[in-house]
């Protein structure tokens, strides 16, 4: 069974709220309208897809702190017309994160839950190698968004309420300071501003990524970690390597070529699930909703069992790279 693009596109209609849209010369899609607009702005300035992706990712770190942020890790695929490159920006464990240290206290929340953040190193690398616009220009939308704020979403308010006790478990109350309003969750639609984050991003726009990993910011992170029992140190930040350029995994699905992340990313799980789905007889897929949903659930279940059964780090297990 092949994908019929003409039939699919004939049924598409843009929606008034902009959630379903069409464009001729390029498109940016994120979970956040503000981040999407940041990417679109780069395209209008003559930037390329990498400029748009980096600007959108940085803006997501402001408007979607529950899922994104400069404290995380980043992987991405770059299409260059004649080839696809997989950028592996996996984070690292801090050098002090040995079993005795990890299990002495809570490793799921607070300072001991922190890895060596690779997002800025990865975004800085891909912008330098593949972007067109100046670095400070790509950062402008995220800076403005952090400084002026955005209407906080119902999901973010729900998460603030759900994690309220965890925020207060941290003696420094850093999460309370940055993500709550006078120690309480926001109300949906209230403007959420992050002035400290705006200042940090403004510093990165002026001095570059090295300031985060080897400059004053890195020293501030080190001091904060030491004061609050964290495991991350200045050397962990200063010695972070460039992301690794890898060959993507390629599979077939209904006549399409599917490119996805190789290990340590979980693209293999996606291809495994798509292959099983592609092998299903058409009459199995078009049955009633309950039967079809059960089929999808079992396909995903088998794919994740396979994922957990085999190691995914090609640096230690090159036989599955």
Protein Blocks (a to p, Z undefined) as FASTA:
>chain_A
ZZdfklmmmmpccdfklpaccdfkbccddfbfklmmmmmmmmmnopafklmmmmmmmmmm
mmmmmlgcjkbccdddddehjaccdddfbdcddfklcfklmmnocfkgcjllpccdfklm
mmmmmmmmmmmbdfklmmmmmmmmmmnopaddfklmmmmmmmmmmmmmpmnlmmmmmmmg
ehiacdehiacddfklmmmmmmmmmnojmlmmmmmmlmmmmmmmmmnopabdfklmmmpc
cddddddddddeehiacdddddfbfklmmmmmmmmmmmpcfklmmmcfklmmmmmmmmmm
mmmmmmmmpccbfklmmmlZZ
